[in-house]
Amino acid sequence: MNANIQQWHAVGRRKSSVARVYLRTGEGKITVNRRELDDYFPREALRVHLTEPLKVTNTGSSVDILINVRGGGLTGQAGAIRLGLARALQQFDPNLRPPLKRAGLLVRDARVVERKKYGQPGARKRFQFSKR
């Protein structure tokens, strides 16, 4: 790796997904788990969701983004990448914090799947009650 290329790193989490986001100065290339963004996320809605920090800060064409993401499904992974990307952009330029904060992109969504309880079929569902 070239010594004069700067790199910033941040971690984002959502549900059971963890995304490690690496930001480098570049021309706007996004790679997710060594695959192109369009190849990894076929749904347009997820691509729009995870690139929101770039649109808010207008930094899409000035940085290359390398993402390693594990766990969960595509929606959780997109949310984890979005948070990690916002945190990495904040490190890249501290002046980007106010617009990211205003857009609510620096807040971790703490909702996770509720555990299944013993003696019942799911987290909230109960077995059918029989009076007789």
Chimera marker file (.cmm) of the C-alpha trace (Angstrom):
<marker_set name="trace">
<marker id="1" x="0.000" y="0.000" z="0.000" r="1" g="1" b="0" radius="0.5"/>
<marker id="2" x="1.198" y="3.486" z="-0.817" r="1" g="1" b="0" radius="0.5"/>
<marker id="3" x="2.497" y="5.382" z="2.218" r="1" g="1" b="0" radius="0.5"/>
<marker id="4" x="0.880" y="8.728" z="1.335" r="1" g="1" b="0" radius="0.5"/>
<marker id="5" x="-2.690" y="7.384" z="1.080" r="1" g="1" b="0" radius="0.5"/>
<marker id="6" x="-4.648" y="8.171" z="4.227" r="1" g="1" b="0" radius="0.5"/>
<marker id="7" x="-7.190" y="5.704" z="5.593" r="1" g="1" b="0" radius="0.5"/>
<marker id="8" x="-9.987" y="6.031" z="8.142" r="1" g="1" b="0" radius="0.5"/>
<marker id="9" x="-11.771" y="3.134" z="9.836" r="1" g="1" b="0" radius="0.5"/>
<marker id="10" x="-15.091" y="2.786" z="11.674" r="1" g="1" b="0" radius="0.5"/>
<marker id="11" x="-17.448" y="0.025" z="12.803" r="1" g="1" b="0" radius="0.5"/>
<marker id="12" x="-21.231" y="0.025" z="12.384" r="1" g="1" b="0" radius="0.5"/>
<marker id="13" x="-23.733" y="-2.413" z="13.880" r="1" g="1" b="0" radius="0.5"/>
<marker id="14" x="-27.417" y="-3.158" z="13.220" r="1" g="1" b="0" radius="0.5"/>
<marker id="15" x="-29.449" y="-6.158" z="14.448" r="1" g="1" b="0" radius="0.5"/>
<marker id="16" x="-26.858" y="-8.968" z="14.303" r="1" g="1" b="0" radius="0.5"/>
<marker id="17" x="-24.725" y="-7.452" z="11.522" r="1" g="1" b="0" radius="0.5"/>
<marker id="18" x="-21.300" y="-5.888" z="11.996" r="1" g="1" b="0" radius="0.5"/>
<marker id="19" x="-19.700" y="-3.764" z="9.269" r="1" g="1" b="0" radius="0.5"/>
<marker id="20" x="-16.087" y="-2.587" z="9.207" r="1" g="1" b="0" radius="0.5"/>
<marker id="21" x="-15.783" y="0.419" z="6.901" r="1" g="1" b="0" radius="0.5"/>
<marker id="22" x="-12.443" y="1.650" z="5.527" r="1" g="1" b="0" radius="0.5"/>
<marker id="23" x="-12.334" y="5.066" z="3.851" r="1" g="1" b="0" radius="0.5"/>
<marker id="24" x="-9.514" y="6.156" z="1.535" r="1" g="1" b="0" radius="0.5"/>
<marker id="25" x="-9.033" y="9.189" z="-0.660" r="1" g="1" b="0" radius="0.5"/>
<marker id="26" x="-9.988" y="8.143" z="-4.174" r="1" g="1" b="0" radius="0.5"/>
<marker id="27" x="-12.594" y="8.442" z="-6.917" r="1" g="1" b="0" radius="0.5"/>
<marker id="28" x="-15.772" y="6.983" z="-5.374" r="1" g="1" b="0" radius="0.5"/>
<marker id="29" x="-15.414" y="3.195" z="-5.725" r="1" g="1" b="0" radius="0.5"/>
<marker id="30" x="-17.450" y="1.134" z="-3.215" r="1" g="1" b="0" radius="0.5"/>
<marker id="31" x="-16.520" y="-2.508" z="-2.523" r="1" g="1" b="0" radius="0.5"/>
<marker id="32" x="-18.495" y="-4.790" z="-0.176" r="1" g="1" b="0" radius="0.5"/>
<marker id="33" x="-16.860" y="-8.105" z="0.803" r="1" g="1" b="0" radius="0.5"/>
<marker id="34" x="-14.613" y="-7.885" z="-2.291" r="1" g="1" b="0" radius="0.5"/>
<marker id="35" x="-17.640" y="-7.452" z="-4.582" r="1" g="1" b="0" radius="0.5"/>
<marker id="36" x="-19.108" y="-4.411" z="-6.317" r="1" g="1" b="0" radius="0.5"/>
<marker id="37" x="-21.900" y="-2.584" z="-4.466" r="1" g="1" b="0" radius="0.5"/>
<marker id="38" x="-24.496" y="-3.319" z="-7.190" r="1" g="1" b="0" radius="0.5"/>
<marker id="39" x="-23.521" y="-6.985" z="-7.188" r="1" g="1" b="0" radius="0.5"/>
<marker id="40" x="-23.724" y="-7.409" z="-3.387" r="1" g="1" b="0" radius="0.5"/>
<marker id="41" x="-26.944" y="-5.371" z="-2.871" r="1" g="1" b="0" radius="0.5"/>
<marker id="42" x="-29.280" y="-6.097" z="-5.816" r="1" g="1" b="0" radius="0.5"/>
<marker id="43" x="-32.141" y="-4.045" z="-4.301" r="1" g="1" b="0" radius="0.5"/>
<marker id="44" x="-31.991" y="-0.344" z="-5.163" r="1" g="1" b="0" radius="0.5"/>
<marker id="45" x="-33.656" y="0.630" z="-1.848" r="1" g="1" b="0" radius="0.5"/>
<marker id="46" x="-30.803" y="-0.890" z="0.181" r="1" g="1" b="0" radius="0.5"/>
<marker id="47" x="-28.154" y="0.840" z="-1.954" r="1" g="1" b="0" radius="0.5"/>
<marker id="48" x="-29.918" y="4.189" z="-1.482" r="1" g="1" b="0" radius="0.5"/>
<marker id="49" x="-30.220" y="3.540" z="2.274" r="1" g="1" b="0" radius="0.5"/>
<marker id="50" x="-26.546" y="2.754" z="2.833" r="1" g="1" b="0" radius="0.5"/>
<marker id="51" x="-25.200" y="5.567" z="0.610" r="1" g="1" b="0" radius="0.5"/>
<marker id="52" x="-27.264" y="8.227" z="2.412" r="1" g="1" b="0" radius="0.5"/>
<marker id="53" x="-24.256" y="9.533" z="4.437" r="1" g="1" b="0" radius="0.5"/>
<marker id="54" x="-22.426" y="10.195" z="1.142" r="1" g="1" b="0" radius="0.5"/>
<marker id="55" x="-25.380" y="12.146" z="-0.260" r="1" g="1" b="0" radius="0.5"/>
<marker id="56" x="-25.816" y="14.227" z="2.911" r="1" g="1" b="0" radius="0.5"/>
<marker id="57" x="-22.128" y="15.207" z="2.960" r="1" g="1" b="0" radius="0.5"/>
<marker id="58" x="-21.514" y="15.335" z="-0.849" r="1" g="1" b="0" radius="0.5"/>
<marker id="59" x="-18.326" y="13.245" z="-0.509" r="1" g="1" b="0" radius="0.5"/>
<marker id="60" x="-19.247" y="10.336" z="-2.807" r="1" g="1" b="0" radius="0.5"/>
<marker id="61" x="-16.697" y="11.048" z="-5.537" r="1" g="1" b="0" radius="0.5"/>
<marker id="62" x="-13.739" y="11.976" z="-3.306" r="1" g="1" b="0" radius="0.5"/>
<marker id="63" x="-13.339" y="8.727" z="-1.324" r="1" g="1" b="0" radius="0.5"/>
<marker id="64" x="-12.969" y="4.994" z="-2.032" r="1" g="1" b="0" radius="0.5"/>
<marker id="65" x="-14.848" y="2.767" z="0.404" r="1" g="1" b="0" radius="0.5"/>
<marker id="66" x="-13.885" y="-0.797" z="1.352" r="1" g="1" b="0" radius="0.5"/>
<marker id="67" x="-16.451" y="-2.632" z="3.488" r="1" g="1" b="0" radius="0.5"/>
<marker id="68" x="-16.289" y="-5.964" z="5.318" r="1" g="1" b="0" radius="0.5"/>
<marker id="69" x="-19.690" y="-6.992" z="6.677" r="1" g="1" b="0" radius="0.5"/>
<marker id="70" x="-20.783" y="-10.145" z="8.524" r="1" g="1" b="0" radius="0.5"/>
<marker id="71" x="-23.919" y="-11.552" z="10.136" r="1" g="1" b="0" radius="0.5"/>
<marker id="72" x="-27.618" y="-10.961" z="9.691" r="1" g="1" b="0" radius="0.5"/>
<marker id="73" x="-29.490" y="-10.373" z="6.461" r="1" g="1" b="0" radius="0.5"/>
<marker id="74" x="-29.131" y="-7.776" z="3.748" r="1" g="1" b="0" radius="0.5"/>
<marker id="75" x="-31.288" y="-5.167" z="5.506" r="1" g="1" b="0" radius="0.5"/>
<marker id="76" x="-29.309" y="-5.397" z="8.743" r="1" g="1" b="0" radius="0.5"/>
<marker id="77" x="-26.056" y="-5.320" z="6.811" r="1" g="1" b="0" radius="0.5"/>
<marker id="78" x="-27.128" y="-2.198" z="4.904" r="1" g="1" b="0" radius="0.5"/>
<marker id="79" x="-27.996" y="-0.490" z="8.209" r="1" g="1" b="0" radius="0.5"/>
<marker id="80" x="-24.649" y="-1.484" z="9.724" r="1" g="1" b="0" radius="0.5"/>
<marker id="81" x="-22.774" y="-0.147" z="6.691" r="1" g="1" b="0" radius="0.5"/>
<marker id="82" x="-24.725" y="3.112" z="6.855" r="1" g="1" b="0" radius="0.5"/>
<marker id="83" x="-23.715" y="3.718" z="10.483" r="1" g="1" b="0" radius="0.5"/>
<marker id="84" x="-20.098" y="2.678" z="9.881" r="1" g="1" b="0" radius="0.5"/>
<marker id="85" x="-19.883" y="4.933" z="6.839" r="1" g="1" b="0" radius="0.5"/>
<marker id="86" x="-21.265" y="7.914" z="8.758" r="1" g="1" b="0" radius="0.5"/>
<marker id="87" x="-18.771" y="7.328" z="11.582" r="1" g="1" b="0" radius="0.5"/>
<marker id="88" x="-15.872" y="6.982" z="9.126" r="1" g="1" b="0" radius="0.5"/>
<marker id="89" x="-16.874" y="10.198" z="7.321" r="1" g="1" b="0" radius="0.5"/>
<marker id="90" x="-16.918" y="11.973" z="10.676" r="1" g="1" b="0" radius="0.5"/>
<marker id="91" x="-13.316" y="10.864" z="11.258" r="1" g="1" b="0" radius="0.5"/>
<marker id="92" x="-12.381" y="11.819" z="7.684" r="1" g="1" b="0" radius="0.5"/>
<marker id="93" x="-13.598" y="15.405" z="8.232" r="1" g="1" b="0" radius="0.5"/>
<marker id="94" x="-14.865" y="16.537" z="11.683" r="1" g="1" b="0" radius="0.5"/>
<marker id="95" x="-16.746" y="19.396" z="9.962" r="1" g="1" b="0" radius="0.5"/>
<marker id="96" x="-19.150" y="16.793" z="8.508" r="1" g="1" b="0" radius="0.5"/>
<marker id="97" x="-20.502" y="15.934" z="11.974" r="1" g="1" b="0" radius="0.5"/>
<marker id="98" x="-23.312" y="18.565" z="12.099" r="1" g="1" b="0" radius="0.5"/>
<marker id="99" x="-25.009" y="17.514" z="8.819" r="1" g="1" b="0" radius="0.5"/>
<marker id="100" x="-24.634" y="13.813" z="9.692" r="1" g="1" b="0" radius="0.5"/>
<marker id="101" x="-26.073" y="14.399" z="13.161" r="1" g="1" b="0" radius="0.5"/>
<marker id="102" x="-28.946" y="16.514" z="11.778" r="1" g="1" b="0" radius="0.5"/>
<marker id="103" x="-29.853" y="13.687" z="9.389" r="1" g="1" b="0" radius="0.5"/>
<marker id="104" x="-29.803" y="11.183" z="12.298" r="1" g="1" b="0" radius="0.5"/>
<marker id="105" x="-27.064" y="9.059" z="10.729" r="1" g="1" b="0" radius="0.5"/>
<marker id="106" x="-24.816" y="8.813" z="13.810" r="1" g="1" b="0" radius="0.5"/>
<marker id="107" x="-27.428" y="7.072" z="15.987" r="1" g="1" b="0" radius="0.5"/>
<marker id="108" x="-27.174" y="3.307" z="16.453" r="1" g="1" b="0" radius="0.5"/>
<marker id="109" x="-30.496" y="1.491" z="16.020" r="1" g="1" b="0" radius="0.5"/>
<marker id="110" x="-30.514" y="-0.704" z="19.137" r="1" g="1" b="0" radius="0.5"/>
<marker id="111" x="-33.460" y="-2.909" z="18.116" r="1" g="1" b="0" radius="0.5"/>
<marker id="112" x="-32.537" y="-6.592" z="18.028" r="1" g="1" b="0" radius="0.5"/>
<marker id="113" x="-34.604" y="-9.787" z="17.828" r="1" g="1" b="0" radius="0.5"/>
<marker id="114" x="-36.209" y="-10.672" z="21.164" r="1" g="1" b="0" radius="0.5"/>
<marker id="115" x="-35.187" y="-14.072" z="22.498" r="1" g="1" b="0" radius="0.5"/>
<marker id="116" x="-37.531" y="-17.042" z="22.553" r="1" g="1" b="0" radius="0.5"/>
<marker id="117" x="-38.794" y="-17.830" z="26.053" r="1" g="1" b="0" radius="0.5"/>
<marker id="118" x="-39.038" y="-21.331" z="27.497" r="1" g="1" b="0" radius="0.5"/>
<marker id="119" x="-42.472" y="-22.950" z="27.696" r="1" g="1" b="0" radius="0.5"/>
<marker id="120" x="-43.812" y="-21.110" z="24.648" r="1" g="1" b="0" radius="0.5"/>
<marker id="121" x="-43.352" y="-21.307" z="20.886" r="1" g="1" b="0" radius="0.5"/>
<marker id="122" x="-41.752" y="-17.873" z="20.370" r="1" g="1" b="0" radius="0.5"/>
<marker id="123" x="-40.730" y="-14.636" z="22.035" r="1" g="1" b="0" radius="0.5"/>
<marker id="124" x="-44.301" y="-13.370" z="22.605" r="1" g="1" b="0" radius="0.5"/>
<marker id="125" x="-46.545" y="-16.067" z="21.183" r="1" g="1" b="0" radius="0.5"/>
<marker id="126" x="-48.235" y="-18.464" z="23.620" r="1" g="1" b="0" radius="0.5"/>
<marker id="127" x="-49.556" y="-21.975" z="23.076" r="1" g="1" b="0" radius="0.5"/>
<marker id="128" x="-53.289" y="-22.046" z="22.403" r="1" g="1" b="0" radius="0.5"/>
<marker id="129" x="-55.351" y="-21.976" z="25.609" r="1" g="1" b="0" radius="0.5"/>
<marker id="130" x="-57.888" y="-24.768" z="26.041" r="1" g="1" b="0" radius="0.5"/>
<marker id="131" x="-60.597" y="-24.270" z="28.627" r="1" g="1" b="0" radius="0.5"/>
<marker id="132" x="-61.711" y="-27.934" z="28.490" r="1" g="1" b="0" radius="0.5"/>
<link id1="1" id2="2" r="1" g="1" b="0" radius="0.2"/>
<link id1="2" id2="3" r="1" g="1" b="0" radius="0.2"/>
<link id1="3" id2="4" r="1" g="1" b="0" radius="0.2"/>
<link id1="4" id2="5" r="1" g="1" b="0" radius="0.2"/>
<link id1="5" id2="6" r="1" g="1" b="0" radius="0.2"/>
<link id1="6" id2="7" r="1" g="1" b="0" radius="0.2"/>
<link id1="7" id2="8" r="1" g="1" b="0" radius="0.2"/>
<link id1="8" id2="9" r="1" g="1" b="0" radius="0.2"/>
<link id1="9" id2="10" r="1" g="1" b="0" radius="0.2"/>
<link id1="10" id2="11" r="1" g="1" b="0" radius="0.2"/>
<link id1="11" id2="12" r="1" g="1" b="0" radius="0.2"/>
<link id1="12" id2="13" r="1" g="1" b="0" radius="0.2"/>
<link id1="13" id2="14" r="1" g="1" b="0" radius="0.2"/>
<link id1="14" id2="15" r="1" g="1" b="0" radius="0.2"/>
<link id1="15" id2="16" r="1" g="1" b="0" radius="0.2"/>
<link id1="16" id2="17" r="1" g="1" b="0" radius="0.2"/>
<link id1="17" id2="18" r="1" g="1" b="0" radius="0.2"/>
<link id1="18" id2="19" r="1" g="1" b="0" radius="0.2"/>
<link id1="19" id2="20" r="1" g="1" b="0" radius="0.2"/>
<link id1="20" id2="21" r="1" g="1" b="0" radius="0.2"/>
<link id1="21" id2="22" r="1" g="1" b="0" radius="0.2"/>
<link id1="22" id2="23" r="1" g="1" b="0" radius="0.2"/>
<link id1="23" id2="24" r="1" g="1" b="0" radius="0.2"/>
<link id1="24" id2="25" r="1" g="1" b="0" radius="0.2"/>
<link id1="25" id2="26" r="1" g="1" b="0" radius="0.2"/>
<link id1="26" id2="27" r="1" g="1" b="0" radius="0.2"/>
<link id1="27" id2="28" r="1" g="1" b="0" radius="0.2"/>
<link id1="28" id2="29" r="1" g="1" b="0" radius="0.2"/>
<link id1="29" id2="30" r="1" g="1" b="0" radius="0.2"/>
<link id1="30" id2="31" r="1" g="1" b="0" radius="0.2"/>
<link id1="31" id2="32" r="1" g="1" b="0" radius="0.2"/>
<link id1="32" id2="33" r="1" g="1" b="0" radius="0.2"/>
<link id1="33" id2="34" r="1" g="1" b="0" radius="0.2"/>
<link id1="34" id2="35" r="1" g="1" b="0" radius="0.2"/>
<link id1="35" id2="36" r="1" g="1" b="0" radius="0.2"/>
<link id1="36" id2="37" r="1" g="1" b="0" radius="0.2"/>
<link id1="37" id2="38" r="1" g="1" b="0" radius="0.2"/>
<link id1="38" id2="39" r="1" g="1" b="0" radius="0.2"/>
<link id1="39" id2="40" r="1" g="1" b="0" radius="0.2"/>
<link id1="40" id2="41" r="1" g="1" b="0" radius="0.2"/>
<link id1="41" id2="42" r="1" g="1" b="0" radius="0.2"/>
<link id1="42" id2="43" r="1" g="1" b="0" radius="0.2"/>
<link id1="43" id2="44" r="1" g="1" b="0" radius="0.2"/>
<link id1="44" id2="45" r="1" g="1" b="0" radius="0.2"/>
<link id1="45" id2="46" r="1" g="1" b="0" radius="0.2"/>
<link id1="46" id2="47" r="1" g="1" b="0" radius="0.2"/>
<link id1="47" id2="48" r="1" g="1" b="0" radius="0.2"/>
<link id1="48" id2="49" r="1" g="1" b="0" radius="0.2"/>
<link id1="49" id2="50" r="1" g="1" b="0" radius="0.2"/>
<link id1="50" id2="51" r="1" g="1" b="0" radius="0.2"/>
<link id1="51" id2="52" r="1" g="1" b="0" radius="0.2"/>
<link id1="52" id2="53" r="1" g="1" b="0" radius="0.2"/>
<link id1="53" id2="54" r="1" g="1" b="0" radius="0.2"/>
<link id1="54" id2="55" r="1" g="1" b="0" radius="0.2"/>
<link id1="55" id2="56" r="1" g="1" b="0" radius="0.2"/>
<link id1="56" id2="57" r="1" g="1" b="0" radius="0.2"/>
<link id1="57" id2="58" r="1" g="1" b="0" radius="0.2"/>
<link id1="58" id2="59" r="1" g="1" b="0" radius="0.2"/>
<link id1="59" id2="60" r="1" g="1" b="0" radius="0.2"/>
<link id1="60" id2="61" r="1" g="1" b="0" radius="0.2"/>
<link id1="61" id2="62" r="1" g="1" b="0" radius="0.2"/>
<link id1="62" id2="63" r="1" g="1" b="0" radius="0.2"/>
<link id1="63" id2="64" r="1" g="1" b="0" radius="0.2"/>
<link id1="64" id2="65" r="1" g="1" b="0" radius="0.2"/>
<link id1="65" id2="66" r="1" g="1" b="0" radius="0.2"/>
<link id1="66" id2="67" r="1" g="1" b="0" radius="0.2"/>
<link id1="67" id2="68" r="1" g="1" b="0" radius="0.2"/>
<link id1="68" id2="69" r="1" g="1" b="0" radius="0.2"/>
<link id1="69" id2="70" r="1" g="1" b="0" radius="0.2"/>
<link id1="70" id2="71" r="1" g="1" b="0" radius="0.2"/>
<link id1="71" id2="72" r="1" g="1" b="0" radius="0.2"/>
<link id1="72" id2="73" r="1" g="1" b="0" radius="0.2"/>
<link id1="73" id2="74" r="1" g="1" b="0" radius="0.2"/>
<link id1="74" id2="75" r="1" g="1" b="0" radius="0.2"/>
<link id1="75" id2="76" r="1" g="1" b="0" radius="0.2"/>
<link id1="76" id2="77" r="1" g="1" b="0" radius="0.2"/>
<link id1="77" id2="78" r="1" g="1" b="0" radius="0.2"/>
<link id1="78" id2="79" r="1" g="1" b="0" radius="0.2"/>
<link id1="79" id2="80" r="1" g="1" b="0" radius="0.2"/>
<link id1="80" id2="81" r="1" g="1" b="0" radius="0.2"/>
<link id1="81" id2="82" r="1" g="1" b="0" radius="0.2"/>
<link id1="82" id2="83" r="1" g="1" b="0" radius="0.2"/>
<link id1="83" id2="84" r="1" g="1" b="0" radius="0.2"/>
<link id1="84" id2="85" r="1" g="1" b="0" radius="0.2"/>
<link id1="85" id2="86" r="1" g="1" b="0" radius="0.2"/>
<link id1="86" id2="87" r="1" g="1" b="0" radius="0.2"/>
<link id1="87" id2="88" r="1" g="1" b="0" radius="0.2"/>
<link id1="88" id2="89" r="1" g="1" b="0" radius="0.2"/>
<link id1="89" id2="90" r="1" g="1" b="0" radius="0.2"/>
<link id1="90" id2="91" r="1" g="1" b="0" radius="0.2"/>
<link id1="91" id2="92" r="1" g="1" b="0" radius="0.2"/>
<link id1="92" id2="93" r="1" g="1" b="0" radius="0.2"/>
<link id1="93" id2="94" r="1" g="1" b="0" radius="0.2"/>
<link id1="94" id2="95" r="1" g="1" b="0" radius="0.2"/>
<link id1="95" id2="96" r="1" g="1" b="0" radius="0.2"/>
<link id1="96" id2="97" r="1" g="1" b="0" radius="0.2"/>
<link id1="97" id2="98" r="1" g="1" b="0" radius="0.2"/>
<link id1="98" id2="99" r="1" g="1" b="0" radius="0.2"/>
<link id1="99" id2="100" r="1" g="1" b="0" radius="0.2"/>
<link id1="100" id2="101" r="1" g="1" b="0" radius="0.2"/>
<link id1="101" id2="102" r="1" g="1" b="0" radius="0.2"/>
<link id1="102" id2="103" r="1" g="1" b="0" radius="0.2"/>
<link id1="103" id2="104" r="1" g="1" b="0" radius="0.2"/>
<link id1="104" id2="105" r="1" g="1" b="0" radius="0.2"/>
<link id1="105" id2="106" r="1" g="1" b="0" radius="0.2"/>
<link id1="106" id2="107" r="1" g="1" b="0" radius="0.2"/>
<link id1="107" id2="108" r="1" g="1" b="0" radius="0.2"/>
<link id1="108" id2="109" r="1" g="1" b="0" radius="0.2"/>
<link id1="109" id2="110" r="1" g="1" b="0" radius="0.2"/>
<link id1="110" id2="111" r="1" g="1" b="0" radius="0.2"/>
<link id1="111" id2="112" r="1" g="1" b="0" radius="0.2"/>
<link id1="112" id2="113" r="1" g="1" b="0" radius="0.2"/>
<link id1="113" id2="114" r="1" g="1" b="0" radius="0.2"/>
<link id1="114" id2="115" r="1" g="1" b="0" radius="0.2"/>
<link id1="115" id2="116" r="1" g="1" b="0" radius="0.2"/>
<link id1="116" id2="117" r="1" g="1" b="0" radius="0.2"/>
<link id1="117" id2="118" r="1" g="1" b="0" radius="0.2"/>
<link id1="118" id2="119" r="1" g="1" b="0" radius="0.2"/>
<link id1="119" id2="120" r="1" g="1" b="0" radius="0.2"/>
<link id1="120" id2="121" r="1" g="1" b="0" radius="0.2"/>
<link id1="121" id2="122" r="1" g="1" b="0" radius="0.2"/>
<link id1="122" id2="123" r="1" g="1" b="0" radius="0.2"/>
<link id1="123" id2="124" r="1" g="1" b="0" radius="0.2"/>
<link id1="124" id2="125" r="1" g="1" b="0" radius="0.2"/>
<link id1="125" id2="126" r="1" g="1" b="0" radius="0.2"/>
<link id1="126" id2="127" r="1" g="1" b="0" radius="0.2"/>
<link id1="127" id2="128" r="1" g="1" b="0" radius="0.2"/>
<link id1="128" id2="129" r="1" g="1" b="0" radius="0.2"/>
<link id1="129" id2="130" r="1" g="1" b="0" radius="0.2"/>
<link id1="130" id2="131" r="1" g="1" b="0" radius="0.2"/>
<link id1="131" id2="132" r="1" g="1" b="0" radius="0.2"/>
</marker_set>
